[in-house]
Amino acid sequence: MNRRPNSICLNEWVGRKVYQPKTLADLSFFKREALMTVSITDRDQLLTNEMRQFAERRLFFALSRFESKIETVSLLITDENGPRGGIDKLCKLVIRLRHLNEIVISDKDANVSACVARLAQRAGRAVSRSVDRSQRFQRHAPQSAEPSGLI
């Protein structure tokens, strides 16, 4: 079969017809749904719209490579001692992984954006460690004790 380079054959998606899109925009009906959902809870109304977008962007940037492994990401931001100031902005991140456990990370800072940025960086490393551990465990799982094909 003579096909142009960079063309995609999607027989199973479009019946028996061979569909060859010319651009990536032609694949719009093949786009997958978002796998990872991010929810941000701000108890003390500390976040402006720009700060909320910044937090979402940092979390997606740090965790997007693990999107297929992550089910939900929840960020909770609170001000521990109210308007008195100081290092009292608490950010708590809960990441629920598919087929694995939860990862909980918390951090405090006087500046919410610095706290979120540091939290996102730590979350990327923590998810990477957890996924590596689970893959290492699956690779080294014990084999069955019965020899196959000897009888």
ROZA-304274 format. One record per residue: x negated, y negated, z negated of N, C-alpha, C in turn; residue in one letter. Coordinates in pm, whole numbers, padded with zeros to 5 digits, always signed. Layout:
<sites>
XYZXYZXYZA ...
</sites>
This chain:
<sites>
-00084+00117+00000+00000+00000+00000-00089-00124+00000M -00067-00211+00092-00150-00329+00106-00083-00447+00034N -00142-00487-00078-00087-00598-00156-00186-00711-00161R -00132-00830-00174-00219-00946-00190-00283-00942-00328R -00402-00998-00346-00460-01006-00480-00375-01095-00570P -00377-01064-00698-00302-01137-00801-00151-01123-00787N -00104-01027-00711+00040-01006-00704+00078-00896-00802S +00200-00898-00846+00246-00804-00948+00357-00719-00889I +00346-00591-00904+00450-00499-00858+00533-00458-00979C +00660-00490-00977+00747-00464-01091+00862-00374-01048L +00829-00254-01003+00931-00161-00955+01034-00127-01061N +00988-00100-01182+01079-00056-01285+01172-00167-01333E +01135-00294-01313+01219-00405-01359+01324-00444-01256W +01294-00430-01128+01385-00477-01025+01427-00359-00938V +01472-00253-00998+01520-00137-00923+01411-00081-00835G +01442-00059-00709+01346-00002-00615+01276-00108-00530R +01318-00234-00542+01257-00338-00462+01122-00378-00524K +01027-00408-00441+00898-00455-00488+00905-00606-00498V +00883-00655-00620+00891-00799-00645+00752-00853-00660Y +00715-00951-00578+00582-01009-00585+00596-01159-00606Q +00585-01205-00732+00599-01348-00758+00481-01426-00702P +00507-01549-00659+00402-01632-00603+00334-01717-00710K +00408-01752-00816+00352-01830-00926+00397-01769-01058T +00335-01816-01167+00376-01768-01299+00517-01815-01335L +00562-01926-01279+00697-01974-01306+00802-01877-01254A +00767-01798-01151+00860-01700-01098+00885-01586-01196D +00800-01571-01297+00815-01465-01396+00899-01509-01515L +00973-01619-01504+01044-01674-01619+01144-01575-01677S +01206-01491-01594+01302-01396-01650+01235-01275-01711F +01104-01264-01702+01031-01155-01766+00966-01198-01897F +00984-01325-01935+00921-01372-02058+00978-01297-02177K +00890-01263-02268+00933-01191-02388+00980-01290-02492R +01059-01242-02584+01104-01328-02693+00991-01349-02792E +01002-01453-02871+00899-01481-02970+00893-01369-03073A +00776-01317-03097+00760-01206-03190+00742-01255-03332L +00674-01366-03349+00639-01416-03481+00725-01538-03512M +00798-01533-03624+00878-01648-03663+00810-01720-03779T +00807-01853-03771+00745-01935-03874+00853-02020-03939V +00861-02014-04072+00955-02100-04144+00876-02182-04245S +00908-02311-04250+00840-02404-04340+00943-02461-04436I +00918-02443-04566+01006-02495-04669+00932-02605-04744T +00994-02721-04749+00936-02837-04816+01030-02875-04931D +00997-02836-05051+01087-02858-05165+01097-03004-05207R +00989-03079-05192+00987-03216-05243+00984-03321-05132D +01023-03284-05011+01027-03374-04896+00893-03446-04876Q +00786-03370-04879+00651-03425-04860+00614-03436-04712L +00680-03357-04628+00641-03348-04488+00723-03443-04401L +00653-03518-04317+00719-03593-04211+00734-03498-04092T +00799-03544-03988+00815-03461-03869+00679-03429-03807N +00588-03527-03805+00455-03504-03749+00376-03403-03833E +00388-03412-03965+00318-03318-04052+00373-03176-04034M +00503-03164-04015+00564-03033-03992+00512-02973-03860R +00505-03056-03757+00452-03009-03629+00305-02971-03641Q +00229-03048-03719+00089-03017-03742+00075-02881-03810F +00158-02855-03912+00152-02728-03984+00187-02612-03891A +00292-02627-03811+00329-02521-03716+00218-02495-03616E +00159-02603-03565+00051-02589-03466-00069-02517-03525R -00109-02555-03647-00224-02490-03711-00198-02342-03737R -00077-02311-03784-00044-02170-03812-00039-02088-03683L +00023-02142-03578+00028-02068-03452-00112-02051-03394F -00196-02153-03406-00332-02142-03354-00411-02035-03429F -00397-02031-03561-00474-01936-03641-00422-01794-03629A -00291-01777-03606-00231-01644-03612-00180-01592-03478L -00191-01667-03371-00131-01626-03244-00192-01498-03187S -00318-01472-03214-00378-01348-03160-00325-01224-03228R -00262-01240-03344-00202-01128-03415-00050-01130-03404F +00004-01201-03306+00148-01221-03295+00225-01090-03289E +00170-00990-03225+00240-00862-03216+00240-00786-03348S +00149-00819-03438+00140-00752-03567+00218-00824-03677K +00252-00952-03655+00316-01033-03758+00466-01042-03733I +00542-01019-03838+00687-01031-03830+00732-01173-03866E +00698-01219-03986+00737-01354-04029+00621-01423-04100T +00622-01554-04091+00528-01639-04163+00611-01743-04236V +00596-01751-04368+00671-01848-04448+00573-01938-04521S +00589-02068-04504+00505-02166-04570+00591-02245-04667L +00550-02250-04792+00620-02325-04896+00528-02436-04945L +00579-02560-04944+00500-02674-04988+00574-02741-05103I +00505-02757-05217+00565-02823-05333+00466-02922-05394T +00521-03017-05467+00441-03112-05544+00457-03073-05690D +00351-03024-05752+00363-02965-05885+00395-03065-05996E +00333-03183-05993+00359-03275-06104+00426-03404-06061N +00494-03402-05948+00572-03517-05907+00488-03633-05859G +00532-03755-05888+00466-03874-05832+00338-03916-05906P +00292-03838-06000+00172-03879-06077+00044-03871-05997R +00042-03796-05888-00077-03787-05803-00173-03680-05850G -00291-03678-05788-00392-03579-05822-00386-03459-05728G -00463-03357-05762-00466-03235-05681-00347-03149-05723I -00233-03179-05665-00111-03113-05710-00021-03066-05597D -00063-03079-05473+00017-03029-05362-00013-02880-05346K +00086-02797-05374+00069-02653-05367+00127-02602-05237L +00046-02530-05161+00090-02466-05037+00078-02315-05056C +00186-02246-05032+00188-02100-05046+00234-02040-04914K +00156-01947-04864+00183-01885-04735+00207-01737-04756L +00320-01688-04706+00353-01545-04715+00364-01494-04572V +00281-01396-04539+00279-01337-04405+00324-01193-04418I +00433-01160-04352+00483-01023-04352+00440-00956-04222R +00359-00852-04234+00307-00781-04118+00400-00665-04082L +00404-00633-03954+00483-00518-03909+00409-00390-03951R +00481-00297-04009+00429-00166-04048+00316-00176-04150H +00297-00293-04211+00195-00308-04314+00257-00383-04431L +00175-00430-04520+00224-00500-04636+00228-00651-04614N +00254-00724-04721+00256-00870-04716+00121-00927-04756E +00090-01042-04701-00029-01116-04739+00020-01248-04798I -00023-01278-04920+00016-01402-04987-00110-01483-05015V -00111-01608-04968-00225-01697-04986-00172-01829-05039I -00237-01884-05139-00196-02014-05190-00318-02103-05207S -00294-02234-05202-00403-02331-05212-00346-02462-05265D -00431-02541-05331-00392-02672-05383-00486-02777-05328K -00431-02895-05307-00512-03008-05262-00432-03136-05286D -00501-03249-05281-00433-03378-05293-00368-03418-05162A -00421-03366-05050-00373-03398-04917-00304-03275-04858N -00181-03288-04813-00105-03173-04761-00166-03121-04632V -00209-03210-04544-00263-03164-04415-00393-03086-04434S -00478-03129-04525-00603-03055-04552-00572-02920-04614A -00472-02916-04699-00433-02791-04762-00379-02692-04659C -00295-02740-04568-00237-02654-04464-00346-02605-04369V -00437-02692-04332-00545-02652-04241-00632-02543-04303A -00668-02561-04429-00750-02460-04498-00673-02330-04514R -00545-02341-04543-00460-02223-04560-00447-02144-04429L -00432-02215-04319-00421-02149-04188-00550-02076-04154A -00663-02138-04184-00792-02074-04158-00808-01947-04242Q -00775-01956-04369-00783-01840-04457-00686-01731-04413R -00568-01770-04365-00468-01673-04322-00518-01595-04201A -00582-01662-04107-00636-01593-03990-00737-01487-04029G -00825-01520-04123-00925-01423-04169-00859-01308-04246R -00760-01339-04328-00694-01235-04408-00618-01137-04320A -00547-01188-04220-00473-01099-04129-00570-01015-04048V -00681-01074-04006-00782-00999-03932-00837-00884-04015S -00868-00911-04142-00918-00805-04231-00814-00695-04247R -00689-00733-04269-00584-00634-04292-00560-00547-04169S -00558-00609-04053-00537-00533-03928-00656-00442-03902V -00778-00491-03926-00898-00407-03907-00897-00288-04001D -00856-00311-04126-00848-00200-04221-00748-00096-04177R -00633-00139-04132-00530-00042-04092-00574+00035-03968S -00641-00032-03873-00687+00038-03753-00800+00134-03787Q -00888+00096-03879-00997+00183-03920-00941+00307-03989R -00838+00288-04071-00777+00401-04140-00709+00495-04042F -00642+00440-03941-00575+00525-03842-00675+00601-03756Q -00790+00540-03726-00891+00608-03646-00954+00725-03719R -00972+00710-03850-01040+00812-03928-00942+00901-04005H -00819+00909-03957-00722+00995-04023-00765+01141-04007A -00746+01222-04109-00789+01363-04099-00710+01438-03994P -00779+01526-03924-00715+01609-03823-00647+01728-03889Q -00562+01795-03815-00495+01913-03870-00596+02025-03895S -00569+02108-03992-00662+02213-04031-00660+02332-03935A -00553+02346-03858-00543+02461-03766-00626+02436-03640E -00710+02533-03605-00783+02518-03479-00688+02540-03362P -00702+02460-03259-00611+02473-03146-00681+02549-03032S -00608+02641-02970-00657+02712-02855-00754+02824-02882G -00769+02872-03004-00861+02981-03033-00797+03118-03021L -00669+03124-03021-00605+03258-03016-00563+03293-02879I 
</sites>
